[in-house]
Amino acid sequence: MEPIKAIDVKIFPHRRLKPETTEKILNELLELEGVLRFLVNGESLPKVVGYGPARGTSVNHPDRKIITVKGKEVELLVSVGEIVVTINQENLEEFVEKTKTILEETLNFGFDVGVGIFTRTKTTVSDHLKV
């Protein structure tokens, strides 16, 4: 079996994204050719307070919503600070151009788009212990 030649494209908006904006961007990115997977990173939005005097109290954060991505409902567990999209290496230039166009149309603030390897490519000892 031949290894897949993939590369990551990191989208780093200059502000945290609202759930509606995240949903729109992800759906438009997933329509592009060559997308293998995506990761959404950011600050955690817990359901309950984990420590301090209010421990155990529920947190009703307005950004903790269920978004629809490619027809599937996904609970947003983070306040989105960056999106990493893994794509086929052959589609890189076209994907980056279209991504910048999508972001310019959707966001009314700045963003950075980086290309590289932002996810692990080899399993670690910790990964073997988790199995």
Backbone as XML, in Angstrom:
<?xml version="1.0"?>
<chain id="A" units="angstrom">
  <residue number="1" name="MET">
    <atom name="N" x="0.839" y="-1.182" z="0.000"/>
    <atom name="CA" x="0.000" y="0.000" z="0.000"/>
    <atom name="C" x="0.882" y="1.244" z="0.000"/>
  </residue>
  <residue number="2" name="GLU">
    <atom name="N" x="0.592" y="2.145" z="-0.897"/>
    <atom name="CA" x="1.377" y="3.358" z="-1.046"/>
    <atom name="C" x="0.945" y="4.414" z="-0.029"/>
  </residue>
  <residue number="3" name="PRO">
    <atom name="N" x="1.896" y="5.080" z="0.635"/>
    <atom name="CA" x="1.502" y="6.122" z="1.597"/>
    <atom name="C" x="0.861" y="7.311" z="0.888"/>
  </residue>
  <residue number="4" name="ILE">
    <atom name="N" x="-0.075" y="7.928" z="1.566"/>
    <atom name="CA" x="-0.761" y="9.097" z="1.025"/>
    <atom name="C" x="0.147" y="10.310" z="1.190"/>
  </residue>
  <residue number="5" name="LYS">
    <atom name="N" x="0.318" y="11.062" z="0.123"/>
    <atom name="CA" x="1.123" y="12.281" z="0.197"/>
    <atom name="C" x="0.197" y="13.419" z="0.580"/>
  </residue>
  <residue number="6" name="ALA">
    <atom name="N" x="0.229" y="13.757" z="1.857"/>
    <atom name="CA" x="-0.681" y="14.775" z="2.387"/>
    <atom name="C" x="0.113" y="15.893" z="3.042"/>
  </residue>
  <residue number="7" name="ILE">
    <atom name="N" x="-0.514" y="17.052" z="3.100"/>
    <atom name="CA" x="0.091" y="18.214" z="3.751"/>
    <atom name="C" x="-1.017" y="18.979" z="4.470"/>
  </residue>
  <residue number="8" name="ASP">
    <atom name="N" x="-0.634" y="19.713" z="5.500"/>
    <atom name="CA" x="-1.608" y="20.461" z="6.293"/>
    <atom name="C" x="-1.619" y="21.934" z="5.894"/>
  </residue>
  <residue number="9" name="VAL">
    <atom name="N" x="-2.810" y="22.507" z="5.938"/>
    <atom name="CA" x="-2.985" y="23.946" z="5.739"/>
    <atom name="C" x="-3.612" y="24.480" z="7.021"/>
  </residue>
  <residue number="10" name="LYS">
    <atom name="N" x="-2.895" y="25.393" z="7.693"/>
    <atom name="CA" x="-3.388" y="25.951" z="8.955"/>
    <atom name="C" x="-4.001" y="27.321" z="8.702"/>
  </residue>
  <residue number="11" name="ILE">
    <atom name="N" x="-5.245" y="27.462" z="9.154"/>
    <atom name="CA" x="-5.955" y="28.738" z="9.059"/>
    <atom name="C" x="-5.973" y="29.335" z="10.457"/>
  </residue>
  <residue number="12" name="PHE">
    <atom name="N" x="-5.378" y="30.504" z="10.591"/>
    <atom name="CA" x="-5.266" y="31.142" z="11.897"/>
    <atom name="C" x="-5.914" y="32.524" z="11.841"/>
  </residue>
  <residue number="13" name="PRO">
    <atom name="N" x="-7.222" y="32.616" z="12.188"/>
    <atom name="CA" x="-7.880" y="33.930" z="12.191"/>
    <atom name="C" x="-7.347" y="34.797" z="13.333"/>
  </residue>
  <residue number="14" name="HIS">
    <atom name="N" x="-7.377" y="36.102" z="13.156"/>
    <atom name="CA" x="-6.862" y="37.015" z="14.176"/>
    <atom name="C" x="-7.826" y="37.204" z="15.343"/>
  </residue>
  <residue number="15" name="ARG">
    <atom name="N" x="-9.002" y="36.603" z="15.259"/>
    <atom name="CA" x="-9.976" y="36.596" z="16.361"/>
    <atom name="C" x="-10.557" y="35.198" z="16.469"/>
  </residue>
  <residue number="16" name="ARG">
    <atom name="N" x="-11.173" y="34.919" z="17.610"/>
    <atom name="CA" x="-11.869" y="33.633" z="17.756"/>
    <atom name="C" x="-13.129" y="33.660" z="16.897"/>
  </residue>
  <residue number="17" name="LEU">
    <atom name="N" x="-13.479" y="32.500" z="16.358"/>
    <atom name="CA" x="-14.629" y="32.418" z="15.458"/>
    <atom name="C" x="-15.898" y="32.033" z="16.203"/>
  </residue>
  <residue number="18" name="LYS">
    <atom name="N" x="-17.005" y="32.620" z="15.807"/>
    <atom name="CA" x="-18.324" y="32.250" z="16.323"/>
    <atom name="C" x="-18.730" y="30.922" z="15.688"/>
  </residue>
  <residue number="19" name="PRO">
    <atom name="N" x="-19.625" y="30.174" z="16.320"/>
    <atom name="CA" x="-20.056" y="28.885" z="15.759"/>
    <atom name="C" x="-20.621" y="28.996" z="14.341"/>
  </residue>
  <residue number="20" name="GLU">
    <atom name="N" x="-21.395" y="30.036" z="14.067"/>
    <atom name="CA" x="-21.994" y="30.203" z="12.740"/>
    <atom name="C" x="-20.916" y="30.413" z="11.675"/>
  </residue>
  <residue number="21" name="THR">
    <atom name="N" x="-19.910" y="31.209" z="12.003"/>
    <atom name="CA" x="-18.814" y="31.461" z="11.069"/>
    <atom name="C" x="-17.999" y="30.198" z="10.848"/>
  </residue>
  <residue number="22" name="THR">
    <atom name="N" x="-17.735" y="29.468" z="11.930"/>
    <atom name="CA" x="-16.996" y="28.215" z="11.834"/>
    <atom name="C" x="-17.727" y="27.236" z="10.926"/>
  </residue>
  <residue number="23" name="GLU">
    <atom name="N" x="-19.028" y="27.107" z="11.131"/>
    <atom name="CA" x="-19.843" y="26.195" z="10.325"/>
    <atom name="C" x="-19.769" y="26.566" z="8.838"/>
  </residue>
  <residue number="24" name="LYS">
    <atom name="N" x="-19.892" y="27.837" z="8.541"/>
    <atom name="CA" x="-19.863" y="28.299" z="7.150"/>
    <atom name="C" x="-18.509" y="28.007" z="6.500"/>
  </residue>
  <residue number="25" name="ILE">
    <atom name="N" x="-17.426" y="28.329" z="7.212"/>
    <atom name="CA" x="-16.079" y="28.112" z="6.669"/>
    <atom name="C" x="-15.820" y="26.623" z="6.451"/>
  </residue>
  <residue number="26" name="LEU">
    <atom name="N" x="-16.146" y="25.790" z="7.438"/>
    <atom name="CA" x="-15.889" y="24.354" z="7.308"/>
    <atom name="C" x="-16.665" y="23.747" z="6.150"/>
  </residue>
  <residue number="27" name="ASN">
    <atom name="N" x="-17.925" y="24.105" z="6.012"/>
    <atom name="CA" x="-18.726" y="23.557" z="4.913"/>
    <atom name="C" x="-18.176" y="23.975" z="3.549"/>
  </residue>
  <residue number="28" name="GLU">
    <atom name="N" x="-17.718" y="25.208" z="3.430"/>
    <atom name="CA" x="-17.148" y="25.660" z="2.159"/>
    <atom name="C" x="-15.804" y="24.995" z="1.883"/>
  </residue>
  <residue number="29" name="LEU">
    <atom name="N" x="-14.987" y="24.792" z="2.932"/>
    <atom name="CA" x="-13.696" y="24.127" z="2.744"/>
    <atom name="C" x="-13.874" y="22.662" z="2.348"/>
  </residue>
  <residue number="30" name="LEU">
    <atom name="N" x="-14.850" y="21.995" z="2.939"/>
    <atom name="CA" x="-15.057" y="20.577" z="2.643"/>
    <atom name="C" x="-15.607" y="20.342" z="1.239"/>
  </residue>
  <residue number="31" name="GLU">
    <atom name="N" x="-16.107" y="21.378" z="0.588"/>
    <atom name="CA" x="-16.551" y="21.254" z="-0.804"/>
    <atom name="C" x="-15.372" y="21.280" z="-1.776"/>
  </residue>
  <residue number="32" name="LEU">
    <atom name="N" x="-14.215" y="21.759" z="-1.319"/>
    <atom name="CA" x="-13.036" y="21.825" z="-2.183"/>
    <atom name="C" x="-12.454" y="20.431" z="-2.388"/>
  </residue>
  <residue number="33" name="GLU">
    <atom name="N" x="-11.738" y="20.273" z="-3.487"/>
    <atom name="CA" x="-11.187" y="18.971" z="-3.843"/>
    <atom name="C" x="-9.921" y="18.664" z="-3.043"/>
  </residue>
  <residue number="34" name="GLY">
    <atom name="N" x="-9.777" y="17.412" z="-2.613"/>
    <atom name="CA" x="-8.557" y="16.952" z="-1.967"/>
    <atom name="C" x="-8.542" y="16.997" z="-0.454"/>
  </residue>
  <residue number="35" name="VAL">
    <atom name="N" x="-9.632" y="17.367" z="0.191"/>
    <atom name="CA" x="-9.662" y="17.449" z="1.657"/>
    <atom name="C" x="-9.740" y="16.040" z="2.241"/>
  </residue>
  <residue number="36" name="LEU">
    <atom name="N" x="-8.817" y="15.720" z="3.151"/>
    <atom name="CA" x="-8.803" y="14.418" z="3.806"/>
    <atom name="C" x="-9.440" y="14.481" z="5.189"/>
  </residue>
  <residue number="37" name="ARG">
    <atom name="N" x="-9.116" y="15.535" z="5.949"/>
    <atom name="CA" x="-9.684" y="15.710" z="7.293"/>
    <atom name="C" x="-9.447" y="17.144" z="7.739"/>
  </residue>
  <residue number="38" name="PHE">
    <atom name="N" x="-10.087" y="17.500" z="8.853"/>
    <atom name="CA" x="-9.841" y="18.817" z="9.428"/>
    <atom name="C" x="-9.839" y="18.702" z="10.942"/>
  </residue>
  <residue number="39" name="LEU">
    <atom name="N" x="-9.103" y="19.589" z="11.581"/>
    <atom name="CA" x="-9.040" y="19.678" z="13.037"/>
    <atom name="C" x="-9.384" y="21.107" z="13.431"/>
  </residue>
  <residue number="40" name="VAL">
    <atom name="N" x="-10.159" y="21.238" z="14.495"/>
    <atom name="CA" x="-10.540" y="22.551" z="14.999"/>
    <atom name="C" x="-9.931" y="22.679" z="16.390"/>
  </residue>
  <residue number="41" name="ASN">
    <atom name="N" x="-9.091" y="23.689" z="16.583"/>
    <atom name="CA" x="-8.425" y="23.898" z="17.865"/>
    <atom name="C" x="-8.850" y="25.222" z="18.477"/>
  </residue>
  <residue number="42" name="GLY">
    <atom name="N" x="-8.796" y="25.270" z="19.806"/>
    <atom name="CA" x="-9.119" y="26.505" z="20.506"/>
    <atom name="C" x="-9.290" y="26.250" z="21.987"/>
  </residue>
  <residue number="43" name="GLU">
    <atom name="N" x="-9.751" y="27.277" z="22.668"/>
    <atom name="CA" x="-9.964" y="27.194" z="24.110"/>
    <atom name="C" x="-11.196" y="26.340" z="24.410"/>
  </residue>
  <residue number="44" name="SER">
    <atom name="N" x="-11.076" y="25.464" z="25.392"/>
    <atom name="CA" x="-12.160" y="24.554" z="25.760"/>
    <atom name="C" x="-13.378" y="25.304" z="26.302"/>
  </residue>
  <residue number="45" name="LEU">
    <atom name="N" x="-14.561" y="24.788" z="25.961"/>
    <atom name="CA" x="-15.822" y="25.335" z="26.476"/>
    <atom name="C" x="-16.478" y="24.248" z="27.332"/>
  </residue>
  <residue number="46" name="PRO">
    <atom name="N" x="-16.145" y="24.182" z="28.629"/>
    <atom name="CA" x="-16.646" y="23.095" z="29.472"/>
    <atom name="C" x="-18.144" y="23.198" z="29.753"/>
  </residue>
  <residue number="47" name="LYS">
    <atom name="N" x="-18.763" y="22.041" z="30.076"/>
    <atom name="CA" x="-20.183" y="22.024" z="30.450"/>
    <atom name="C" x="-20.363" y="22.428" z="31.910"/>
  </residue>
  <residue number="48" name="VAL">
    <atom name="N" x="-19.389" y="22.038" z="32.756"/>
    <atom name="CA" x="-19.458" y="22.374" z="34.181"/>
    <atom name="C" x="-18.129" y="22.974" z="34.625"/>
  </residue>
  <residue number="49" name="VAL">
    <atom name="N" x="-18.185" y="23.795" z="35.668"/>
    <atom name="CA" x="-16.980" y="24.388" z="36.241"/>
    <atom name="C" x="-16.193" y="23.273" z="36.919"/>
  </residue>
  <residue number="50" name="GLY">
    <atom name="N" x="-14.908" y="23.147" z="36.572"/>
    <atom name="CA" x="-14.102" y="22.042" z="37.077"/>
    <atom name="C" x="-13.379" y="22.316" z="38.378"/>
  </residue>
  <residue number="51" name="TYR">
    <atom name="N" x="-13.208" y="23.575" z="38.746"/>
    <atom name="CA" x="-12.466" y="23.895" z="39.962"/>
    <atom name="C" x="-12.914" y="25.245" z="40.496"/>
  </residue>
  <residue number="52" name="GLY">
    <atom name="N" x="-12.510" y="25.535" z="41.726"/>
    <atom name="CA" x="-12.866" y="26.809" z="42.349"/>
    <atom name="C" x="-14.140" y="26.717" z="43.166"/>
  </residue>
  <residue number="53" name="PRO">
    <atom name="N" x="-14.607" y="27.841" z="43.703"/>
    <atom name="CA" x="-15.789" y="27.840" z="44.563"/>
    <atom name="C" x="-17.073" y="27.425" z="43.837"/>
  </residue>
  <residue number="54" name="ALA">
    <atom name="N" x="-17.123" y="27.595" z="42.525"/>
    <atom name="CA" x="-18.332" y="27.241" z="41.767"/>
    <atom name="C" x="-18.240" y="25.845" z="41.153"/>
  </residue>
  <residue number="55" name="ARG">
    <atom name="N" x="-17.349" y="25.015" z="41.673"/>
    <atom name="CA" x="-17.128" y="23.670" z="41.133"/>
    <atom name="C" x="-18.446" y="22.903" z="41.011"/>
  </residue>
  <residue number="56" name="GLY">
    <atom name="N" x="-18.657" y="22.315" z="39.826"/>
    <atom name="CA" x="-19.858" y="21.528" z="39.594"/>
    <atom name="C" x="-21.026" y="22.308" z="39.020"/>
  </residue>
  <residue number="57" name="THR">
    <atom name="N" x="-20.934" y="23.632" z="39.015"/>
    <atom name="CA" x="-21.998" y="24.466" z="38.458"/>
    <atom name="C" x="-21.950" y="24.392" z="36.931"/>
  </residue>
  <residue number="58" name="SER">
    <atom name="N" x="-23.116" y="24.327" z="36.306"/>
    <atom name="CA" x="-23.135" y="24.242" z="34.842"/>
    <atom name="C" x="-22.749" y="25.577" z="34.211"/>
  </residue>
  <residue number="59" name="VAL">
    <atom name="N" x="-22.091" y="25.488" z="33.058"/>
    <atom name="CA" x="-21.658" y="26.667" z="32.315"/>
    <atom name="C" x="-22.512" y="26.751" z="31.055"/>
  </residue>
  <residue number="60" name="ASN">
    <atom name="N" x="-23.255" y="27.826" z="30.905"/>
    <atom name="CA" x="-24.091" y="28.017" z="29.720"/>
    <atom name="C" x="-23.414" y="29.006" z="28.780"/>
  </residue>
  <residue number="61" name="HIS">
    <atom name="N" x="-22.352" y="28.560" z="28.138"/>
    <atom name="CA" x="-21.600" y="29.430" z="27.231"/>
    <atom name="C" x="-22.349" y="29.546" z="25.904"/>
  </residue>
  <residue number="62" name="PRO">
    <atom name="N" x="-22.524" y="30.769" z="25.389"/>
    <atom name="CA" x="-23.292" y="30.942" z="24.145"/>
    <atom name="C" x="-22.628" y="30.328" z="22.907"/>
  </residue>
  <residue number="63" name="ASP">
    <atom name="N" x="-21.321" y="30.080" z="22.952"/>
    <atom name="CA" x="-20.627" y="29.506" z="21.794"/>
    <atom name="C" x="-20.613" y="27.981" z="21.792"/>
  </residue>
  <residue number="64" name="ARG">
    <atom name="N" x="-21.098" y="27.359" z="22.852"/>
    <atom name="CA" x="-21.149" y="25.891" z="22.897"/>
    <atom name="C" x="-22.445" y="25.456" z="22.214"/>
  </residue>
  <residue number="65" name="LYS">
    <atom name="N" x="-22.351" y="25.244" z="20.922"/>
    <atom name="CA" x="-23.525" y="24.925" z="20.117"/>
    <atom name="C" x="-23.278" y="23.683" z="19.275"/>
  </residue>
  <residue number="66" name="ILE">
    <atom name="N" x="-24.339" y="23.207" z="18.670"/>
    <atom name="CA" x="-24.236" y="22.113" z="17.712"/>
    <atom name="C" x="-24.254" y="22.736" z="16.323"/>
  </residue>
  <residue number="67" name="ILE">
    <atom name="N" x="-23.200" y="22.446" z="15.548"/>
    <atom name="CA" x="-23.126" y="22.960" z="14.184"/>
    <atom name="C" x="-23.297" y="21.796" z="13.210"/>
  </residue>
  <residue number="68" name="THR">
    <atom name="N" x="-23.709" y="22.104" z="11.997"/>
    <atom name="CA" x="-23.890" y="21.081" z="10.972"/>
    <atom name="C" x="-22.754" y="21.194" z="9.967"/>
  </residue>
  <residue number="69" name="VAL">
    <atom name="N" x="-21.948" y="20.126" z="9.890"/>
    <atom name="CA" x="-20.817" y="20.093" z="8.973"/>
    <atom name="C" x="-21.017" y="18.927" z="8.017"/>
  </residue>
  <residue number="70" name="LYS">
    <atom name="N" x="-21.150" y="19.246" z="6.750"/>
    <atom name="CA" x="-21.343" y="18.249" z="5.693"/>
    <atom name="C" x="-22.533" y="17.343" z="5.999"/>
  </residue>
  <residue number="71" name="GLY">
    <atom name="N" x="-23.609" y="17.938" z="6.520"/>
    <atom name="CA" x="-24.839" y="17.206" z="6.795"/>
    <atom name="C" x="-24.881" y="16.487" z="8.129"/>
  </residue>
  <residue number="72" name="LYS">
    <atom name="N" x="-23.795" y="16.518" z="8.898"/>
    <atom name="CA" x="-23.757" y="15.850" z="10.202"/>
    <atom name="C" x="-23.689" y="16.892" z="11.308"/>
  </residue>
  <residue number="73" name="GLU">
    <atom name="N" x="-24.418" y="16.628" z="12.385"/>
    <atom name="CA" x="-24.391" y="17.550" z="13.521"/>
    <atom name="C" x="-23.186" y="17.243" z="14.404"/>
  </residue>
  <residue number="74" name="VAL">
    <atom name="N" x="-22.444" y="18.288" z="14.755"/>
    <atom name="CA" x="-21.237" y="18.161" z="15.560"/>
    <atom name="C" x="-21.319" y="19.169" z="16.692"/>
  </residue>
  <residue number="75" name="GLU">
    <atom name="N" x="-21.073" y="18.703" z="17.924"/>
    <atom name="CA" x="-21.069" y="19.626" z="19.061"/>
    <atom name="C" x="-19.730" y="20.346" z="19.102"/>
  </residue>
  <residue number="76" name="LEU">
    <atom name="N" x="-19.771" y="21.658" z="19.152"/>
    <atom name="CA" x="-18.567" y="22.472" z="19.188"/>
    <atom name="C" x="-18.092" y="22.567" z="20.635"/>
  </residue>
  <residue number="77" name="LEU">
    <atom name="N" x="-16.960" y="21.935" z="20.939"/>
    <atom name="CA" x="-16.443" y="21.873" z="22.303"/>
    <atom name="C" x="-15.385" y="22.929" z="22.590"/>
  </residue>
  <residue number="78" name="VAL">
    <atom name="N" x="-14.999" y="23.697" z="21.567"/>
    <atom name="CA" x="-13.962" y="24.714" z="21.734"/>
    <atom name="C" x="-14.401" y="26.035" z="21.115"/>
  </residue>
  <residue number="79" name="SER">
    <atom name="N" x="-13.800" y="27.108" z="21.605"/>
    <atom name="CA" x="-13.948" y="28.415" z="20.975"/>
    <atom name="C" x="-12.874" y="28.457" z="19.888"/>
  </residue>
  <residue number="80" name="VAL">
    <atom name="N" x="-13.266" y="28.397" z="18.647"/>
    <atom name="CA" x="-12.349" y="28.114" z="17.536"/>
    <atom name="C" x="-11.302" y="29.211" z="17.357"/>
  </residue>
  <residue number="81" name="GLY">
    <atom name="N" x="-10.034" y="28.807" z="17.489"/>
    <atom name="CA" x="-8.913" y="29.717" z="17.326"/>
    <atom name="C" x="-8.088" y="29.407" z="16.098"/>
  </residue>
  <residue number="82" name="GLU">
    <atom name="N" x="-8.157" y="28.147" z="15.623"/>
    <atom name="CA" x="-7.455" y="27.773" z="14.398"/>
    <atom name="C" x="-8.085" y="26.526" z="13.799"/>
  </residue>
  <residue number="83" name="ILE">
    <atom name="N" x="-7.934" y="26.397" z="12.502"/>
    <atom name="CA" x="-8.444" y="25.238" z="11.776"/>
    <atom name="C" x="-7.277" y="24.663" z="10.985"/>
  </residue>
  <residue number="84" name="VAL">
    <atom name="N" x="-7.047" y="23.354" z="11.126"/>
    <atom name="CA" x="-6.005" y="22.671" z="10.368"/>
    <atom name="C" x="-6.693" y="21.703" z="9.415"/>
  </residue>
  <residue number="85" name="VAL">
    <atom name="N" x="-6.451" y="21.873" z="8.125"/>
    <atom name="CA" x="-7.061" y="21.024" z="7.103"/>
    <atom name="C" x="-5.959" y="20.202" z="6.448"/>
  </residue>
  <residue number="86" name="THR">
    <atom name="N" x="-6.109" y="18.871" z="6.460"/>
    <atom name="CA" x="-5.162" y="17.986" z="5.796"/>
    <atom name="C" x="-5.682" y="17.708" z="4.389"/>
  </residue>
  <residue number="87" name="ILE">
    <atom name="N" x="-4.824" y="17.929" z="3.398"/>
    <atom name="CA" x="-5.244" y="17.768" z="2.000"/>
    <atom name="C" x="-4.214" y="16.942" z="1.230"/>
  </residue>
  <residue number="88" name="ASN">
    <atom name="N" x="-4.617" y="16.462" z="0.050"/>
    <atom name="CA" x="-3.674" y="15.810" z="-0.861"/>
    <atom name="C" x="-2.690" y="16.849" z="-1.360"/>
  </residue>
  <residue number="89" name="GLN">
    <atom name="N" x="-1.430" y="16.459" z="-1.445"/>
    <atom name="CA" x="-0.383" y="17.402" z="-1.823"/>
    <atom name="C" x="-0.551" y="17.923" z="-3.255"/>
  </residue>
  <residue number="90" name="GLU">
    <atom name="N" x="-1.173" y="17.121" z="-4.135"/>
    <atom name="CA" x="-1.344" y="17.542" z="-5.526"/>
    <atom name="C" x="-2.250" y="18.771" z="-5.640"/>
  </residue>
  <residue number="91" name="ASN">
    <atom name="N" x="-3.172" y="18.944" z="-4.711"/>
    <atom name="CA" x="-4.160" y="20.026" z="-4.789"/>
    <atom name="C" x="-3.752" y="21.266" z="-3.999"/>
  </residue>
  <residue number="92" name="LEU">
    <atom name="N" x="-2.514" y="21.348" z="-3.563"/>
    <atom name="CA" x="-2.095" y="22.375" z="-2.608"/>
    <atom name="C" x="-2.304" y="23.811" z="-3.105"/>
  </residue>
  <residue number="93" name="GLU">
    <atom name="N" x="-1.743" y="24.164" z="-4.242"/>
    <atom name="CA" x="-1.798" y="25.561" z="-4.701"/>
    <atom name="C" x="-3.233" y="26.027" z="-4.927"/>
  </residue>
  <residue number="94" name="GLU">
    <atom name="N" x="-4.021" y="25.200" z="-5.592"/>
    <atom name="CA" x="-5.422" y="25.544" z="-5.864"/>
    <atom name="C" x="-6.212" y="25.661" z="-4.562"/>
  </residue>
  <residue number="95" name="PHE">
    <atom name="N" x="-5.947" y="24.740" z="-3.624"/>
    <atom name="CA" x="-6.659" y="24.751" z="-2.345"/>
    <atom name="C" x="-6.352" y="26.020" z="-1.559"/>
  </residue>
  <residue number="96" name="VAL">
    <atom name="N" x="-5.087" y="26.405" z="-1.495"/>
    <atom name="CA" x="-4.694" y="27.603" z="-0.734"/>
    <atom name="C" x="-5.332" y="28.852" z="-1.342"/>
  </residue>
  <residue number="97" name="GLU">
    <atom name="N" x="-5.339" y="28.952" z="-2.660"/>
    <atom name="CA" x="-5.961" y="30.111" z="-3.320"/>
    <atom name="C" x="-7.451" y="30.194" z="-3.001"/>
  </residue>
  <residue number="98" name="LYS">
    <atom name="N" x="-8.151" y="29.068" z="-3.137"/>
    <atom name="CA" x="-9.590" y="29.051" z="-2.878"/>
    <atom name="C" x="-9.892" y="29.292" z="-1.404"/>
  </residue>
  <residue number="99" name="THR">
    <atom name="N" x="-9.028" y="28.783" z="-0.513"/>
    <atom name="CA" x="-9.205" y="28.994" z="0.924"/>
    <atom name="C" x="-9.107" y="30.477" z="1.258"/>
  </residue>
  <residue number="100" name="LYS">
    <atom name="N" x="-8.115" y="31.147" z="0.705"/>
    <atom name="CA" x="-7.960" y="32.588" z="0.953"/>
    <atom name="C" x="-9.171" y="33.361" z="0.444"/>
  </residue>
  <residue number="101" name="THR">
    <atom name="N" x="-9.707" y="32.961" z="-0.700"/>
    <atom name="CA" x="-10.899" y="33.614" z="-1.247"/>
    <atom name="C" x="-12.093" y="33.427" z="-0.320"/>
  </residue>
  <residue number="102" name="ILE">
    <atom name="N" x="-12.286" y="32.195" z="0.168"/>
    <atom name="CA" x="-13.393" y="31.896" z="1.092"/>
    <atom name="C" x="-13.266" y="32.737" z="2.359"/>
  </residue>
  <residue number="103" name="LEU">
    <atom name="N" x="-12.054" y="32.804" z="2.909"/>
    <atom name="CA" x="-11.834" y="33.547" z="4.153"/>
    <atom name="C" x="-12.027" y="35.049" z="3.954"/>
  </residue>
  <residue number="104" name="GLU">
    <atom name="N" x="-11.580" y="35.581" z="2.822"/>
    <atom name="CA" x="-11.757" y="37.012" z="2.548"/>
    <atom name="C" x="-13.236" y="37.372" z="2.432"/>
  </residue>
  <residue number="105" name="GLU">
    <atom name="N" x="-14.035" y="36.460" z="1.858"/>
    <atom name="CA" x="-15.470" y="36.705" z="1.717"/>
    <atom name="C" x="-16.211" y="36.556" z="3.044"/>
  </residue>
  <residue number="106" name="THR">
    <atom name="N" x="-15.739" y="35.653" z="3.902"/>
    <atom name="CA" x="-16.451" y="35.324" z="5.136"/>
    <atom name="C" x="-16.037" y="36.193" z="6.316"/>
  </residue>
  <residue number="107" name="LEU">
    <atom name="N" x="-14.750" y="36.437" z="6.470"/>
    <atom name="CA" x="-14.237" y="37.155" z="7.642"/>
    <atom name="C" x="-14.055" y="38.636" z="7.333"/>
  </residue>
  <residue number="108" name="ASN">
    <atom name="N" x="-14.386" y="39.478" z="8.309"/>
    <atom name="CA" x="-14.167" y="40.920" z="8.140"/>
    <atom name="C" x="-12.976" y="41.386" z="8.978"/>
  </residue>
  <residue number="109" name="PHE">
    <atom name="N" x="-12.064" y="40.460" z="9.260"/>
    <atom name="CA" x="-10.834" y="40.763" z="9.985"/>
    <atom name="C" x="-9.719" y="39.909" z="9.397"/>
  </residue>
  <residue number="110" name="GLY">
    <atom name="N" x="-8.509" y="40.118" z="9.876"/>
    <atom name="CA" x="-7.351" y="39.446" z="9.303"/>
    <atom name="C" x="-7.248" y="37.967" z="9.646"/>
  </residue>
  <residue number="111" name="PHE">
    <atom name="N" x="-6.417" y="37.290" z="8.888"/>
    <atom name="CA" x="-6.152" y="35.869" z="9.103"/>
    <atom name="C" x="-4.811" y="35.525" z="8.475"/>
  </residue>
  <residue number="112" name="ASP">
    <atom name="N" x="-4.238" y="34.413" z="8.902"/>
    <atom name="CA" x="-3.007" y="33.893" z="8.310"/>
    <atom name="C" x="-3.280" y="32.481" z="7.823"/>
  </residue>
  <residue number="113" name="VAL">
    <atom name="N" x="-2.665" y="32.121" z="6.709"/>
    <atom name="CA" x="-2.771" y="30.763" z="6.182"/>
    <atom name="C" x="-1.353" y="30.230" z="6.052"/>
  </residue>
  <residue number="114" name="GLY">
    <atom name="N" x="-1.077" y="29.112" z="6.729"/>
    <atom name="CA" x="0.244" y="28.508" z="6.682"/>
    <atom name="C" x="0.182" y="27.106" z="6.108"/>
  </residue>
  <residue number="115" name="VAL">
    <atom name="N" x="1.260" y="26.693" z="5.463"/>
    <atom name="CA" x="1.339" y="25.357" z="4.879"/>
    <atom name="C" x="2.508" y="24.634" z="5.520"/>
  </residue>
  <residue number="116" name="GLY">
    <atom name="N" x="2.294" y="23.389" z="5.917"/>
    <atom name="CA" x="3.339" y="22.594" z="6.544"/>
    <atom name="C" x="2.760" y="21.323" z="7.119"/>
  </residue>
  <residue number="117" name="ILE">
    <atom name="N" x="3.470" y="20.751" z="8.079"/>
    <atom name="CA" x="2.976" y="19.561" z="8.770"/>
    <atom name="C" x="2.687" y="19.977" z="10.207"/>
  </residue>
  <residue number="118" name="PHE">
    <atom name="N" x="1.403" y="20.070" z="10.536"/>
    <atom name="CA" x="0.978" y="20.531" z="11.858"/>
    <atom name="C" x="0.365" y="19.414" z="12.692"/>
  </residue>
  <residue number="119" name="THR">
    <atom name="N" x="0.275" y="18.220" z="12.133"/>
    <atom name="CA" x="-0.253" y="17.066" z="12.855"/>
    <atom name="C" x="0.822" y="15.987" z="12.886"/>
  </residue>
  <residue number="120" name="ARG">
    <atom name="N" x="0.714" y="15.086" z="13.840"/>
    <atom name="CA" x="1.702" y="14.014" z="13.952"/>
    <atom name="C" x="1.616" y="13.076" z="12.755"/>
  </residue>
  <residue number="121" name="THR">
    <atom name="N" x="2.771" y="12.641" z="12.295"/>
    <atom name="CA" x="2.804" y="11.717" z="11.166"/>
    <atom name="C" x="3.200" y="10.309" z="11.592"/>
  </residue>
  <residue number="122" name="LYS">
    <atom name="N" x="3.788" y="10.174" z="12.762"/>
    <atom name="CA" x="4.193" y="8.860" z="13.269"/>
    <atom name="C" x="3.564" y="8.641" z="14.635"/>
  </residue>
  <residue number="123" name="THR">
    <atom name="N" x="3.288" y="7.377" z="14.952"/>
    <atom name="CA" x="2.737" y="7.074" z="16.272"/>
    <atom name="C" x="3.838" y="7.191" z="17.320"/>
  </residue>
  <residue number="124" name="THR">
    <atom name="N" x="3.451" y="7.611" z="18.510"/>
    <atom name="CA" x="4.399" y="7.773" z="19.602"/>
    <atom name="C" x="4.212" y="6.653" z="20.614"/>
  </residue>
  <residue number="125" name="VAL">
    <atom name="N" x="5.080" y="6.602" z="21.600"/>
    <atom name="CA" x="4.967" y="5.604" z="22.662"/>
    <atom name="C" x="3.638" y="5.782" z="23.396"/>
  </residue>
  <residue number="126" name="SER">
    <atom name="N" x="3.245" y="7.024" z="23.636"/>
    <atom name="CA" x="1.968" y="7.295" z="24.308"/>
    <atom name="C" x="0.793" y="6.745" z="23.513"/>
  </residue>
  <residue number="127" name="ASP">
    <atom name="N" x="0.864" y="6.845" z="22.186"/>
    <atom name="CA" x="-0.208" y="6.309" z="21.346"/>
    <atom name="C" x="-0.315" y="4.797" z="21.501"/>
  </residue>
  <residue number="128" name="HIS">
    <atom name="N" x="0.823" y="4.113" z="21.583"/>
    <atom name="CA" x="0.807" y="2.657" z="21.758"/>
    <atom name="C" x="0.241" y="2.272" z="23.124"/>
  </residue>
  <residue number="129" name="LEU">
    <atom name="N" x="0.514" y="3.074" z="24.146"/>
    <atom name="CA" x="0.012" y="2.774" z="25.487"/>
    <atom name="C" x="-1.491" y="2.988" z="25.593"/>
  </residue>
  <residue number="130" name="LYS">
    <atom name="N" x="-2.042" y="3.891" z="24.793"/>
    <atom name="CA" x="-3.476" y="4.176" z="24.840"/>
    <atom name="C" x="-4.305" y="3.051" z="24.249"/>
  </residue>
  <residue number="131" name="VAL">
    <atom name="N" x="-3.718" y="2.237" z="23.404"/>
    <atom name="CA" x="-4.476" y="1.166" z="22.725"/>
    <atom name="C" x="-4.753" y="0.030" z="23.629"/>
  </residue>
</chain>
